Amino acid sequence: MEALNLLLNRSSFGKLQAPAPNEEELNVIYKAALRAPDHKGLRPWRFLVYRTEAALNKLGNMFLEATIAEEGEVDEAKRQKILNMPHRAPVLIIAIAQYQDSPKVPHIEQAISCGCAVHGMLYALQAQGFAGYWRTGGLAFNNHLKAALDLKVTDEIIGFLYMGTPMVSVVKPDSVETADYFFEQ
Ligand SMILES: Cc1cc2nc3c(=O)[nH]c(=O)nc-3n(C[C@H](O)[C@H](O)[C@H](O)COP(=O)(O)O)c2cc1C
């Protein structure tokens, strides 16, 4: 796909199914993430990849336990909903800002870098005929989940990136008036 066409037409897609990107396609997606702008080259990120039934099930259990630890018992319907969350797509990547100590690079810049990495993965997905959806929600800020994932207290979950094949063709995004946001001075 031509570069500008991709940049101007990136679109998220929540309804995702198999096939997932194969090994080679995933590697392109990983490399796109690692080209994110990165002040001082700190590489302040880690990505946890879930793409087997067992891994997605395990993550669903972690989601459930972390929710119960935070909110108390949940009813059966909510329990099933939470267990199924990782199965919204065949591949799920948790993007984590793993902050490095740096006198020059505050945490916000490192979080932005990690966010840019997720953005890069969305582009690399779409360029290869796939789609993705970036989510956060309460679990991204749940310390019990962070502990279960072996994250440091200072690490932050920047997003859950769901990846797969869109169930219907990706819609062209609405056009936005550039003049509403850009002001020549
Ligand atoms: C940090 C971040 C967190 C987000 N979390 C959610 C979320 O939890 N649920 C959701 O529906 N959309 C979430 N979004 C928005 C979607 O990923 C998506 O960008 C939005 O639906 C607009 O679609 P578009 O990307 O095609 O313009 C999040 C976006 C960002 C950048």
The ligand as an SDF file (V2000), in Angstrom:
LIG
                    3D

 31 33  0  0  0  0  0  0  0  0999 V2000
   -4.4420    5.0850   24.5130 C   0  0  0  0  0  0  0  0  0  0  0  0
   -5.7210    4.7070   23.8180 C   0  0  0  0  0  0  0  0  0  0  0  0
   -6.6340    3.9270   24.4770 C   0  0  0  0  0  0  0  0  0  0  0  0
   -7.8350    3.5670   23.8850 C   0  0  0  0  0  0  0  0  0  0  0  0
   -8.7180    2.7720   24.5660 N   0  0  0  0  0  0  0  0  0  0  0  0
   -9.8720    2.4180   23.9800 C   0  0  0  0  0  0  0  0  0  0  0  0
  -10.7730    1.5440   24.6430 C   0  0  0  0  0  0  0  0  0  0  0  0
  -10.5170    1.0680   25.7500 O   0  0  0  0  0  0  0  0  0  0  0  0
  -11.9340    1.2390   24.0280 N   0  0  0  0  0  0  0  0  0  0  0  0
  -12.2530    1.7610   22.7900 C   0  0  0  0  0  0  0  0  0  0  0  0
  -13.3260    1.4470   22.2680 O   0  0  0  0  0  0  0  0  0  0  0  0
  -11.3990    2.5670   22.1310 N   0  0  0  0  0  0  0  0  0  0  0  0
  -10.2230    2.8960   22.6830 C   0  0  0  0  0  0  0  0  0  0  0  0
   -9.3460    3.7070   22.0140 N   0  0  0  0  0  0  0  0  0  0  0  0
   -9.7450    4.2550   20.7050 C   0  0  0  0  0  0  0  0  0  0  0  0
   -9.6460    3.2760   19.5480 C   0  0  0  0  0  0  0  0  0  0  0  0
   -8.4290    2.5590   19.5730 O   0  0  0  0  0  0  0  0  0  0  0  0
   -9.7550    3.9880   18.1860 C   0  0  0  0  0  0  0  0  0  0  0  0
   -8.6550    4.8290   17.9800 O   0  0  0  0  0  0  0  0  0  0  0  0
  -11.0330    4.7930   18.0720 C   0  0  0  0  0  0  0  0  0  0  0  0
  -12.1370    3.9200   18.1410 O   0  0  0  0  0  0  0  0  0  0  0  0
  -11.1150    5.5930   16.7740 C   0  0  0  0  0  0  0  0  0  0  0  0
  -10.9650    4.7900   15.6570 O   0  0  0  0  0  0  0  0  0  0  0  0
   -9.8530    5.1170   14.5500 P   0  0  0  0  0  0  0  0  0  0  0  0
   -8.5210    4.7280   15.1610 O   0  0  0  0  0  0  0  0  0  0  0  0
  -10.2460    4.2770   13.3970 O   0  0  0  0  0  0  0  0  0  0  0  0
   -9.9210    6.5760   14.2600 O   0  0  0  0  0  0  0  0  0  0  0  0
   -8.1200    4.0270   22.5750 C   0  0  0  0  0  0  0  0  0  0  0  0
   -7.1730    4.8100   21.8930 C   0  0  0  0  0  0  0  0  0  0  0  0
   -5.9920    5.1440   22.5060 C   0  0  0  0  0  0  0  0  0  0  0  0
   -4.9790    5.9710   21.7500 C   0  0  0  0  0  0  0  0  0  0  0  0
  1  2  1  0
  2  3  1  0
  2 30  2  0
  3  4  2  0
  4  5  1  0
  4 28  1  0
  5  6  2  0
  6  7  1  0
  6 13  1  0
  7  8  2  0
  7  9  1  0
  9 10  1  0
 10 11  2  0
 10 12  1  0
 12 13  2  0
 13 14  1  0
 14 15  1  0
 14 28  1  0
 15 16  1  0
 16 17  1  0
 16 18  1  0
 18 19  1  0
 18 20  1  0
 20 21  1  0
 20 22  1  0
 22 23  1  0
 23 24  1  0
 24 25  2  0
 24 26  1  0
 24 27  1  0
 28 29  2  0
 29 30  1  0
 30 31  1  0
M  END
$$$$
